[in-house]
Amino acid sequence: MIIDPVLLTVSLVIAATPILLAAIGELVVERAGVLNLGVEGMMIIGAITGFAAAVETGSPVIGFIAAAGGGAALALIFAALTQGLLSNQVATGLALTLFGIGFSALIGQSYSGVRPPPIGGPLFGPLSDLPVIGPVLFGYDWVVYLALLLVLAVWAFLFRTRAGLILRAVGENAEAAHALGYPVVRVRTLAITFGGACAGLGGAYLSLVRVPQWTDGMTAGAGWIALAIVVFASWRPGRALFGAWLFGGISVLQLRLQAAGIAIPAQYLAMTPYLVTIVALVILSWRGGRGLAPAALGKPFHAAR
């Protein structure tokens, strides 16, 4: 069996989209100096809220809006605990991930085996029928293009606007930014909320498009991969896009190799995407990539009371 490169390309873009959405949101959060390890929990909450809303209303668009709201709601809890009550960011993120996994399983009990409404065909319709370039460039649903626009918008916001400069300043030195009169807690809360909404959208893409059904724990570590991709990308949006495509491509390739009957145990192929991610992070650390992180990342901000 020969692997079709066009089909492989289309599949990798679709596979990368939920991770890209979560990663681009987390990149903004970390640029603001906050380490949110609750991405996995926010993704799976988005997956079940989006799925439930789409099924109950018959509208995938409403499902994605609800997913963004669900992820943002969990993110606001994280913001209240870490920015308001100054709880430990690592412990709080892990707790919210566990909460999200458990709560989604509770809500999702009545949605097992239910099919969601279809999201629709390619956004650009007939253009997707063009030879080769049609499916590669125009053969995707609207959420894929939304994710790509978000990458561009985040890059423009961070590096071409005053608000982005303020956010990066908060991430480098929150105390200095506060001394200059910038609202550090508000900036970080808005960044965290945006990151949660993006994670929720990524989760909904999994349950409504990538695997159009609900199963417990269906994110299967996608949130952790998104966190790793932010580091791999050196906190830059364009590199996050490349990292998501790299992981998506390897994920799809291992499935294609299994379908092609390659004589490699399925377990080895299934672990390949995660192994490549680990190797990439190790190589980055050897090159001093950790020094590119925002200086205040993970550090609590103690404003004068």
C-alpha positions in Angstrom: 0.0 0.0 0.0 1.4 3.4 -1.0 1.0 6.4 1.3 -0.7 9.3 -0.6 1.3 12.5 0.2 -1.7 14.7 -0.5 -4.0 12.8 1.8 -1.2 12.7 4.4 -0.8 16.5 4.3 -4.5 17.1 4.7 -4.7 14.6 7.5 -1.7 16.1 9.4 -3.3 19.6 9.2 -6.5 18.3 10.7 -4.7 16.3 13.4 -2.6 19.4 14.3 -5.5 21.8 14.6 -6.7 21.0 18.2 -3.1 21.0 19.4 -2.4 24.2 17.6 -5.4 26.0 19.1 -4.4 24.9 22.6 -0.7 25.8 22.1 -1.4 29.3 20.7 -3.6 30.1 23.7 -1.0 28.8 26.1 1.7 30.7 24.4 -0.1 34.0 25.2 -0.6 32.9 28.8 3.1 32.1 29.2 4.1 35.3 27.5 2.3 37.0 30.3 4.4 35.1 32.8 1.9 32.5 33.9 2.5 28.7 33.7 -0.9 27.0 33.2 -0.6 23.2 33.5 -4.4 23.0 33.4 -4.5 23.0 29.5 -5.5 19.3 29.4 -8.4 19.9 31.8 -9.6 22.9 29.8 -9.4 21.0 26.5 -11.5 18.1 27.8 -14.0 20.5 29.4 -14.2 22.2 26.0 -14.6 18.8 24.3 -17.7 17.8 26.4 -19.3 21.3 26.6 -18.9 21.8 22.8 -20.2 18.3 22.1 -23.2 18.6 24.4 -24.1 22.1 23.1 -23.8 20.9 19.5 -25.9 17.8 20.1 -28.7 19.7 22.0 -28.9 22.6 19.6 -28.0 20.9 16.3 -25.5 23.6 15.6 -21.7 23.0 15.6 -21.1 26.7 15.7 -23.0 27.0 19.0 -21.0 23.9 20.1 -17.7 25.7 19.5 -18.9 28.9 21.2 -19.9 26.8 24.2 -16.6 25.0 24.2 -14.7 28.3 24.2 -16.9 29.4 27.1 -16.3 26.2 29.0 -12.6 26.4 28.7 -12.6 30.1 29.6 -14.7 29.4 32.7 -12.2 26.9 34.0 -9.4 29.3 33.1 -11.1 32.0 35.2 -11.1 29.7 38.1 -7.4 29.2 37.6 -6.9 33.0 37.3 -8.9 33.6 40.5 -6.8 31.1 42.4 -3.4 32.0 41.1 -3.7 35.7 40.6 -6.2 36.6 43.3 -5.4 34.1 46.0 -1.7 33.6 44.9 -2.0 29.8 44.9 0.9 27.8 43.4 0.5 27.8 39.6 1.8 24.3 39.1 -0.3 22.7 41.8 -3.4 24.6 40.7 -3.0 23.7 37.1 -2.6 20.0 37.9 -5.7 20.1 40.2 -7.8 21.7 37.5 -6.6 19.1 35.0 -7.8 16.3 37.3 -11.0 18.2 37.9 -11.7 18.6 34.2 -11.1 15.0 33.4 -13.4 13.8 36.2 -16.1 16.4 35.6 -16.2 15.8 31.8 -16.6 12.1 32.5 -19.6 12.8 34.7 -21.3 15.1 32.2 -20.5 12.9 29.3 -22.2 9.8 30.6 -25.4 10.5 28.7 -23.6 11.3 25.4 -21.7 8.1 24.8 -22.5 6.7 21.4 -24.2 9.9 20.2 -23.2 11.4 16.9 -22.8 15.2 16.7 -24.2 17.3 13.9 -21.7 17.5 10.9 -19.6 20.7 10.8 -20.0 20.9 7.0 -17.8 20.6 4.0 -14.7 22.6 3.0 -15.0 26.3 3.6 -13.9 27.2 0.0 -16.2 24.7 -1.6 -15.4 24.0 -5.3 -11.8 25.1 -4.9 -11.1 22.0 -2.9 -11.7 19.9 -6.1 -8.6 21.4 -7.8 -5.9 18.8 -8.4 -3.3 18.6 -5.6 -3.5 22.2 -4.4 -7.3 22.0 -3.9 -7.3 19.6 -1.0 -4.0 20.8 0.4 -4.9 24.5 0.5 -8.7 24.6 0.4 -10.0 21.3 1.6 -10.5 22.1 5.3 -13.4 23.2 7.5 -13.6 26.8 8.8 -12.0 25.9 12.2 -8.7 25.0 10.5 -8.6 28.5 8.9 -9.6 30.1 12.2 -6.7 28.4 13.9 -4.3 29.7 11.2 -5.7 33.2 11.5 -5.3 33.0 15.3 -1.6 32.3 14.8 -1.2 35.4 12.6 -3.4 37.5 14.9 -1.4 36.5 18.0 1.9 37.2 16.3 0.6 40.7 15.2 -0.7 41.3 18.7 2.5 40.3 20.5 5.0 42.0 18.3 3.1 44.8 16.5 0.8 46.4 19.1 1.3 48.4 22.3 -1.0 46.0 24.2 1.2 43.1 23.1 4.3 45.0 24.3 2.6 45.5 27.7 1.8 41.8 28.0 5.3 40.8 27.2 6.6 43.4 29.7 4.4 41.8 32.4 5.8 38.4 31.5 9.4 39.6 31.7 9.1 41.7 34.9 5.8 42.0 36.6 7.0 44.3 39.4 8.6 46.8 36.9 5.4 46.7 34.8 3.3 47.4 37.9 5.6 50.3 38.8 5.0 51.8 35.4 1.3 51.7 36.1 0.3 48.6 34.1 -2.5 46.4 35.5 -0.5 43.2 35.9 -3.3 41.1 37.4 -5.8 42.2 34.8 -3.4 41.6 31.9 -2.6 38.1 33.2 -6.3 37.3 33.8 -7.2 38.3 30.3 -4.3 36.2 28.9 -5.4 33.2 31.0 -9.0 33.5 29.8 -7.9 33.7 26.2 -5.7 30.6 26.7 -8.6 28.7 28.3 -11.0 29.6 25.4 -8.4 28.4 22.8 -8.0 25.2 24.7 -11.7 24.7 24.8 -11.9 25.2 21.0 -9.2 22.6 20.6 -11.1 20.2 22.7 -14.3 20.8 20.7 -12.4 20.2 17.5 -11.5 16.7 18.8 -15.0 15.7 19.8 -16.9 17.4 16.9 -14.5 16.9 13.9 -11.4 14.9 14.5 -13.2 12.0 16.3 -16.9 13.0 16.0 -18.1 11.3 19.2 -17.6 11.6 23.0 -15.4 9.2 24.9 -13.9 9.7 28.4 -10.4 11.0 28.3 -10.5 11.6 24.6 -7.9 14.4 24.7 -5.3 11.7 25.6 -2.5 14.0 26.5 -3.1 16.6 23.8 -2.9 19.4 26.4 0.5 18.2 27.6 1.7 18.1 24.0 0.5 21.7 23.5 2.5 22.7 26.6 5.6 21.0 25.1 5.1 22.7 21.8 5.1 26.1 23.4 8.6 25.4 24.7 9.6 23.8 21.5 8.5 26.9 19.7 10.6 29.2 21.9 7.4 31.1 22.7 6.9 32.3 19.1 3.6 31.8 17.2 5.1 30.8 13.9 7.2 28.1 15.4 4.2 26.8 17.4 2.5 26.3 14.1 5.4 24.3 12.8 5.6 22.3 16.0 1.9 21.4 15.9 2.2 20.3 12.2 5.3 18.2 13.1 3.4 16.4 15.9 0.3 16.1 13.7 2.3 14.7 10.8 4.0 12.1 12.9 0.7 11.1 14.5 -1.0 10.6 11.1 2.1 8.9 9.6 2.1 6.2 12.3 -1.6 5.5 11.6 -0.8 5.3 7.8 2.1 3.0 8.5 -0.2 0.7 10.5 -2.8 0.7 7.7 -0.1 0.0 5.2 0.8 -3.2 7.1 4.3 -2.1 8.1 5.8 -4.8 10.2 6.3 -2.6 13.3 4.4 -3.3 16.6 1.5 -0.9 16.9 2.6 0.1 20.4 5.9 1.5 19.0 4.2 3.5 16.3 1.7 4.9 18.8 4.4 6.2 21.1 6.4 7.8 18.2 4.7 11.3 18.3 5.4 11.6 22.0 9.0 10.3 21.7 9.7 12.8 18.9 8.3 15.6 21.1 10.6 14.6 24.0 13.6 14.4 21.7 12.9 17.8 20.2 12.6 19.3 23.7 15.9 17.7 24.7 17.7 19.1 21.6 16.2 22.5 22.3 17.5 22.5 25.9 21.0 21.6 24.7 20.8 24.7 22.5 19.9 26.9 25.5 16.2 27.2 24.6 15.1 27.6 28.2 16.8 31.0 28.3 14.3 32.3 25.7 11.4 31.8 28.2 9.7 34.9 29.7 11.8 35.9 32.8 8.8 36.0 35.1 7.3 32.7 33.9 5.7 30.9 36.8 6.5 33.5 39.4 3.7 34.9 41.4 3.1 38.6 41.4 2.8 40.3 44.9 1.3 43.7 44.4 1.6 46.2 47.3 -1.5 45.9 49.4 
